[in-house]
Each structure stands twice: as structure tokens, then as C-alpha cells.
Amino acid sequence: MTKEKWKASEELIHLFQTVGRASLLYDIQDSHCGNMVVLWKDEKGCERMAITATGSQKGDLEPDHICFPSISETDFGYYKASSEADIHARILAIKGVNASMHCHTKDLTITTFDDDKKPNQPAPFIPVDPLGYYHLEGLVQVDWFEIPSGSSEMTKTIPERLAHHPVTMVQTHGAFARGRTLKEAFFLLCIANNSGYIVRLADKLGVNIENLRNKINNSPDSQFSHPPNEYMIERDSDCDFPDDEEMTKEFIKTGARIFESRLSPFHTGSFSIRGVKTMLFAPKASMPREIGGPLLEKPLFLEKSDSPELRIHKKIYAEANFQTIIHCYVPEAEAHSHFIYPGENKPCERIVAIDAEGSFLYLVIPVVPPKTETETLIRLLHDYRVVIVRGGGVWGVGTQSLSEVLHHPSSVREICLYRIGAFEQGLDLKKMEPKKAKKW
């Protein structure tokens, strides 16, 4: 097939454009760098590698910004494809891999810096949050390269790393991920950067990161609430209630706000609204407007096939009169859940807002251990409407609308940000906390 006959279809253009814009919104990419790659078949079934052109604006991709170099030959110069096209071609050769992505994951890049004499072998990055620990399979390998962009050393090492782990890191340059789909590769990069962000925040709060990592390594099950759902690549476009346009619109709006406000990484968390005999459920809560996710209708009674996530929603509805539930993995809350006040010896059991808005809304926010019983969680939700689970995310409930319940993780994020910022300045948080909070 001649090179001129390879044209980007509308489906491929839409995929690249939407994931590209989402990567900019999530700030794991700058305007022109990084690359996205998929295995692609034309109408005749011929297979090539589709890759973004070098220097193309990921948020404003045009059809001619997608190139189709050979998977088996080095011809990226002709196509103006990325200088890392050879690396991606080898990644696509890994069994089961149909897509790869490289992003300038800023937080992960910063937290994997070192000033050791080069050349050296940097230490792997170890996540301390449940999303990172489980989805990244416990670690992200970090490698230093003398030429950290498109070098032959990278072409050899990166595919070898990705054959064993879903994400790998090039020190000072960013991360590479492989996936069954481009959305899965993007998901993994969002998870990886989120894990780097949590470590950075926890470090600002004086958390003993190495001690926490040792605890996780010795007994991960005791440090996390429950393993998050495996990433599913099917049913993203499914909607079980398409005839209810108003409700569908509310779900799409809520999912977009979760993603855009950084309340949970891409396609993580969940939210639901209660019906008479069923619940409407978004299992991938963090959904960019153009990408979306499945919107499902589930029975209120428990089923054997229910995930741990879905079971918690159902148990809350069974034991309480709440109408809406939201679960987000707010990174600021996860980092703050490990905070130990100076002079004390165990993590805080509640968070007290020091800002005016937060103090008006919540006198205190409970922080509970990872394996807290659902009955205890429900009781606390009755009393406080929002609870932070150490190693398990933020749960919130509402009595009316999705907008009402969305307010909880959004407020928690700001409350934690203000506290982290004050502590970073050397201020005494206990002196700043309202006196009335001590009675709760």
C-alpha cells in the first residue's frame, strides 16, 4: 500500500482529539509534546501504526497531524512522526497491546528526580495510594538515559519495561504507558501522575513516605480499603437510560465536573442516584465531556457479580434514606489522611477546615482506617454526610440531587489544599482550627 493512501478516519481523528484534549485538561501534557499511538486497520484490513506527528498540538489535532509509519521499518522521518516512533512500534509488538502513550507527567517527573552522579540507576517509584498500587502493579520503573528522547537505549529499554509493568518512567522526561486501547493507556498515565502528586503532597505534610511504603509492602491489604475495579475497555458508550434526557445530561455533567476539577483521576470513582427498585450508576465517575463512560441501571438488591464498589452503594441505600452517593479518589484527601500532628504518634482521625467556606459547611470531616466496616461508614455518613477513608477515597451522600452530593468531594479537596498550604508555610494548624470544632 502506498503511503498516500493512508488517511485518518473520522473515528481515529475523534479518538486522538478527545484523548489529546483530556490530557491537556488533566495537565499531564503540554501543548505540543508527547505522543499517542494505536494499531489501526483501514477498510481493507491492512494494519499500520497511527501516531501523532512531532510537535503537533494535542488539544487541537488536525487529520494531517496523524501519521502512519511502518511498524517494522524506520521511516518516521518521511512521515514527520515522533522521534520515538521506533519505541512505540516495539511497545505495540508486546502481546495484547494495541495502544501506547507518552506524556510529560509533571508530578511523577518531579518526584522521581535525583541529583546523583550520572550514569546511575534511579530507584523505582512506589505508589502509596490504592489506585497507583493496584493499577501500576506496585511500582513504576525509572531509568536515566544520556539522551532521554528517541535514543537507541530508550528503544531497547522502554519496551522491555512495559512487557512487565503497565507504565515506565524516563527520568526528567515523562512516562510511557501501554494499553489494550488508547483510553486505557491514558488512564494509566493519569493514575501514575496522581500517585506522584499524592507522594509530593504527603511529603509536604511531613509524612514518613518510606515508613508508609514499608507498611504497604508488608501488608497491602491492611493499608487499603479494597482493590479498585479492574479497568474495563467495554461498554464505555452504553447508557441504560437514554430516554431520560434530563437525567443523562446530569450524569454527563457530573462526570465531567469530577474530571475537570481533579476530584478523581480519569475513569475512577463512582456515583449513583436511587430509584424505586433500581439505581442509576456511573462506574467510571471521572468522565471528560467528549469521552464519557458507561451509565448503567442496577437493581438495588445485592448480586454475586457486584464489585466491592457497587456493593457499598447498595448497602448504603439499603440502610439509609439517601438519594445520591459519590465516591472519589481525591488526591489531597488521600495525602492528608496520613498526616500526623506534630507531637502526636498516629494519623489524624478527623480533618477540621481552617478556611471560611469549609468551616461554614463542615465543622469536622471524619477520617477512618482502610478496613472500616460498612455499617460504621453509613453511621458516619448519617452524621457528617462525607467521610474520608484512608487508602479508600472520599464517600459522600445527598438527599436530593447529583449536584448536592458533588459538593462534598469538591469541598473536601479545597479544605485539604488550604490545610496543606498552611502547614507548608510552617503555621500551627491546631491554632487555626475553630474552637467549636473541638466539641464535635
Summary of the structure (lengths in Angstrom):
residues: 440
radius of gyration: 22.6
end to end distance: 72.1
largest distance: 75.6
contacts: 1500
relative contact order: 0.09
helix: 40%
strand: 17%
